[in-house]
Structure formats: structure tokens, C-alpha cells
Amino acid sequence: MKIGVVACSVMKRELDKLLLKVPEITELIYLEVALHCNPQKMKEAIKEQILSIKDKVDVIFLGYGYCQSLKGIEDEFEIPIVMPQMDDCIQILMTPQKYAAEIRKEVGTWFMTPGWAEAGPELVIKELRADRVAKYGKDPLEIAKRLFVHYTRGLYVDTGVGDNEHYINRAIEFCKIFNLRLEKTEGTTTILEQHLQIARDIAAKKS
């Protein structure tokens, strides 16, 4: 009974905690944060990792949302692939319902899970593709600030990974840079747990 995991490093803290209770994991691959900024490149990188472990495991769990390019990726492989059927990691770590409620509350919300808070402004620069201006001698951070004017609130999502003071401080630093008001809310790892259990059930049937 063997399970492979290919996941985004932005959810590493949450997954590492959950995977301690999943002894069937035999292959674990974390890919770099912000691959979603180039969706097609991200999909190619994930497919490459799936191909590298598919003959070593019974099922593969993908620690990703659709991220603009992964919807239906399960149909491209014979090996069973389990992934949350949601748009992105924020929905996965909040639930789509709570995410939608927070957007209705304030459209200009920038969500920060521990992984996003730790990544900081560098991730925003990649997300907004502001890094492309560096070759013209411009400051990517200043460009990112200009593109960030429609955001008014930073929402830190506590997913229960611990060291909360550190991540909140990172979120505070982020909000100061981008002139955001910081608020906090609770997240959840329930969706990850549920899908990991689905993967375990599939592996059990194949063993």
C-alpha cells in the first residue's frame, strides 16, 4: 500500500503535519512556490514528477488546486490521482464557502496562509509578474505596490501549523509594505485530510 505525494511548497507546513499520520507515503515531492504564475509550465513540472513516481506507488495525491491549468489532469494518467477539486490552495485551506464569504465581505482582500506569509513580497512580485521590469532597471517591488492599489485588507489564515507569532509578524510586515489593514481568521486542513483519506482508501483496495 504505497502513496505518492506531489505538492506545492506553500502547503508544506500543513501537509507535513498531516502526513505524520499517513505511514503509506513512500514518495514525497514538494515543488517550488509560485509555479502557478506560469500555469502551463506548472502543469508540465507536475506531470514530470507524476511520471517519475507512478510505477513506484498505487495512487498519487496532488497537493494543488486547479491553479488555472490542472483541472482534469487525473484523466491524463492511468494511475489513480486524487486532488481537491477547488480553484487554489486558499480555497483548500479555508473551504470555498468561507473564501467566498470573505470576498463578499471585502473584495480587495489578499489572503495569507502561513506559506504565503512566509513567502512575503517576493511571491507577490511573481504573482503580479512585476519581476519582468527588473531588466529595464525598474524596482519590481515598487511596480508591485502600484499594481496592488486595489487591495485594502490582508487576511491571515491560521491553519494550525504552529509558530503563529512568526507568521503573523510576517503578515504584519507584508501589510506595512503594501499599506493593507491586517485581519485574522481560522483556516482548516479538513479538505486535505479528506482527500488524503480517499488516496489511502484507493491504495488499500489495490494492495
C-alpha positions as a printed NumPy array, in Angstrom:
array([[  0.   ,   0.   ,   0.   ],
       [  2.026,   2.943,  -1.307],
       [  1.037,   6.568,  -1.794],
       [  2.983,   9.232,  -3.636],
       [  2.55 ,  12.937,  -2.95 ],
       [  3.363,  15.817,  -5.288],
       [  2.537,  19.163,  -3.729],
       [  3.203,  22.882,  -3.707],
       [  5.642,  24.061,  -1.046],
       [  3.175,  26.747,   0.005],
       [  1.182,  23.976,   1.743],
       [  4.221,  22.102,   3.049],
       [  3.614,  23.09 ,   6.667],
       [  0.057,  21.8  ,   6.641],
       [  0.861,  18.639,   4.724],
       [  3.934,  17.746,   6.765],
       [  1.777,  17.79 ,   9.877],
       [ -0.918,  15.611,   8.303],
       [  1.474,  13.166,   6.66 ],
       [  2.873,  12.151,  10.041],
       [ -0.362,  10.155,  10.365],
       [ -0.128,   8.596,   6.884],
       [  2.507,   5.837,   7.026],
       [  1.658,   4.713,   3.498],
       [  3.511,   7.69 ,   2.   ],
       [  6.586,   6.357,   0.2  ],
       [  7.254,   9.188,  -2.256],
       [  7.049,  12.866,  -1.288],
       [  7.852,  15.719,  -3.672],
       [  7.394,  19.414,  -2.966],
       [  7.666,  21.794,  -5.892],
       [  8.64 ,  25.442,  -5.575],
       [  6.155,  28.128,  -4.648],
       [  4.625,  30.325,  -7.362],
       [  4.773,  27.865, -10.257],
       [  1.129,  28.818, -10.813],
       [  2.321,  32.18 , -12.164],
       [  3.044,  30.207, -15.339],
       [  0.191,  27.66 , -15.36 ],
       [  1.323,  25.634, -18.337],
       [  4.886,  25.37 , -17.041],
       [  3.49 ,  24.306, -13.664],
       [  1.41 ,  21.573, -15.271],
       [  4.421,  20.272, -17.179],
       [  6.514,  20.207, -13.987],
       [  3.813,  18.307, -12.097],
       [  3.319,  15.804, -14.922],
       [  7.068,  15.202, -14.973],
       [  7.017,  14.357, -11.262],
       [  3.974,  12.104, -11.652],
       [  5.779,  10.171, -14.387],
       [  8.854,   9.838, -12.154],
       [  6.96 ,   8.037,  -9.362],
       [  3.891,   6.441, -10.988],
       [  5.489,   2.997, -11.174],
       [  6.524,   3.097,  -7.514],
       [  3.142,   3.774,  -5.906],
       [ -0.514,   2.705,  -6.043],
       [ -2.026,   6.193,  -6.042],
       [ -0.804,   9.785,  -6.205],
       [ -2.109,  12.668,  -4.133],
       [ -1.689,  16.137,  -5.625],
       [ -1.415,  18.97 ,  -3.105],
       [ -2.758,  21.554,  -5.527],
       [ -5.947,  23.26 ,  -6.568],
       [ -6.734,  23.727, -10.248],
       [ -4.394,  26.743, -10.384],
       [ -5.655,  27.613, -13.889],
       [ -4.273,  24.509, -15.594],
       [ -4.745,  21.303, -13.572],
       [ -8.459,  20.629, -13.98 ],
       [ -8.826,  17.161, -15.46 ],
       [ -5.169,  16.187, -15.025],
       [ -6.339,  12.937, -13.419],
       [ -7.688,  11.8  , -16.79 ],
       [ -4.231,  12.026, -18.385],
       [ -2.786,   9.11 , -16.396],
       [ -3.731,   5.502, -15.789],
       [ -2.624,   5.62 , -12.162],
       [ -5.312,   6.973,  -9.795],
       [ -4.726,  10.619,  -8.924],
       [ -6.508,  12.347,  -6.061],
       [ -6.65 ,  16.124,  -5.708],
       [ -9.028,  18.653,  -4.152],
       [-11.449,  19.868,  -6.8  ],
       [-11.01 ,  23.542,  -5.979],
       [ -9.538,  26.591,  -7.625],
       [ -6.487,  27.129,  -5.43 ],
       [ -4.751,  26.498,  -2.109],
       [ -6.607,  29.346,  -0.379],
       [ -9.951,  27.652,  -1.024],
       [ -8.453,  24.329,   0.08 ],
       [ -7.239,  25.78 ,   3.388],
       [-10.371,  27.845,   4.071],
       [-13.174,  25.953,   2.248],
       [-14.726,  27.56 ,  -0.841],
       [-17.688,  28.747,   1.232],
       [-15.604,  30.691,   3.749],
       [-13.368,  32.053,   0.998],
       [-16.402,  33.36 ,  -0.902],
       [-17.819,  34.894,   2.275],
       [-14.581,  36.795,   2.909],
       [-14.516,  38.067,  -0.679],
       [-18.102,  39.282,  -0.286],
       [-17.068,  41.   ,   2.938],
       [-14.236,  42.855,   1.216],
       [-13.355,  42.352,  -2.438],
       [ -9.87 ,  43.824,  -2.048],
       [ -8.595,  41.039,   0.202],
       [ -5.142,  39.475,  -0.077],
       [ -5.159,  36.069,   1.627],
       [ -2.116,  34.829,   3.537],
       [ -1.792,  31.294,   4.832],
       [  1.451,  30.57 ,   6.72 ],
       [  3.128,  29.589,   3.455],
       [  2.06 ,  32.775,   1.717],
       [  3.001,  34.925,   4.717],
       [  6.461,  33.358,   4.811],
       [  6.995,  33.89 ,   1.088],
       [  6.229,  37.582,   1.522],
       [  6.557,  40.328,  -1.111],
       [  8.717,  38.157,  -3.374],
       [  5.709,  35.947,  -4.072],
       [  3.547,  38.958,  -4.869],
       [  6.174,  40.209,  -7.304],
       [  5.994,  36.849,  -9.096],
       [  2.205,  36.686,  -8.842],
       [  1.811,  40.102, -10.458],
       [  4.718,  39.421, -12.833],
       [  6.351,  42.62 , -11.679],
       [  9.761,  40.917, -11.804],
       [  9.771,  41.399, -15.585],
       [ 10.565,  45.118, -15.159],
       [ 13.926,  44.452, -13.494],
       [ 15.598,  44.121, -16.894],
       [ 14.583,  47.717, -17.592],
       [ 16.257,  48.956, -14.418],
       [ 12.983,  49.414, -12.529],
       [ 12.28 ,  48.235,  -8.973],
       [  9.914,  45.222,  -9.074],
       [  8.632,  45.956,  -5.56 ],
       [  7.621,  49.487,  -6.484],
       [  5.804,  48.188,  -9.537],
       [  4.062,  45.564,  -7.389],
       [  2.923,  48.281,  -4.975],
       [  1.343,  50.199,  -7.848],
       [ -0.453,  47.087,  -9.071],
       [ -1.609,  46.393,  -5.509],
       [ -3.662,  49.552,  -5.117],
       [ -6.996,  47.718,  -5.321],
       [ -6.179,  45.631,  -2.239],
       [ -7.246,  47.085,   1.094],
       [ -7.114,  44.168,   3.518],
       [ -4.599,  41.468,   4.325],
       [ -6.261,  38.394,   5.825],
       [ -4.01 ,  35.986,   7.715],
       [ -5.406,  32.444,   7.682],
       [ -4.305,  30.423,  10.707],
       [ -4.169,  26.784,   9.582],
       [ -2.915,  25.427,  12.896],
       [  0.668,  24.651,  11.905],
       [  2.159,  26.348,  14.964],
       [  4.723,  29.159,  15.293],
       [  1.816,  31.504,  14.747],
       [  3.582,  34.549,  16.149],
       [  6.266,  34.241,  13.474],
       [  3.786,  34.012,  10.599],
       [  1.628,  36.839,  11.959],
       [  4.713,  39.021,  12.205],
       [  5.498,  38.188,   8.593],
       [  1.922,  39.133,   7.684],
       [  2.279,  42.419,   9.585],
       [  5.472,  43.23 ,   7.67 ],
       [  3.704,  42.431,   4.405],
       [  0.75 ,  44.675,   5.214],
       [  3.033,  47.552,   6.116],
       [  4.801,  47.285,   2.755],
       [  1.551,  47.22 ,   0.784],
       [ -0.442,  49.538,   3.039],
       [ -3.069,  46.963,   3.993],
       [ -5.18 ,  46.569,   7.117],
       [ -4.437,  43.179,   8.721],
       [ -7.169,  40.881,   9.943],
       [ -7.018,  37.256,  11.041],
       [ -9.243,  34.23 ,  10.596],
       [ -9.082,  30.474,  11.133],
       [ -8.393,  28.061,   8.332],
       [ -8.751,  24.295,   8.182],
       [ -6.877,  21.249,   6.962],
       [-10.056,  19.183,   6.751],
       [-10.161,  19.203,   2.947],
       [ -6.569,  17.976,   2.748],
       [ -7.327,  15.281,   5.328],
       [-10.412,  14.111,   3.442],
       [ -8.563,  13.772,   0.167],
       [ -5.602,  12.053,   1.762],
       [ -8.067,   9.535,   3.185],
       [ -9.519,   8.992,  -0.29 ],
       [ -5.998,   8.239,  -1.506],
       [ -5.486,   5.816,   1.392],
       [ -8.747,   4.031,   0.582],
       [ -7.732,   3.625,  -3.07 ],
       [ -4.285,   2.333,  -2.097],
       [ -5.84 ,  -0.15 ,   0.324],
       [ -8.076,  -1.587,  -2.389],
       [ -5.13 ,  -2.047,  -4.746],
       [ -2.885,  -3.779,  -2.213]])
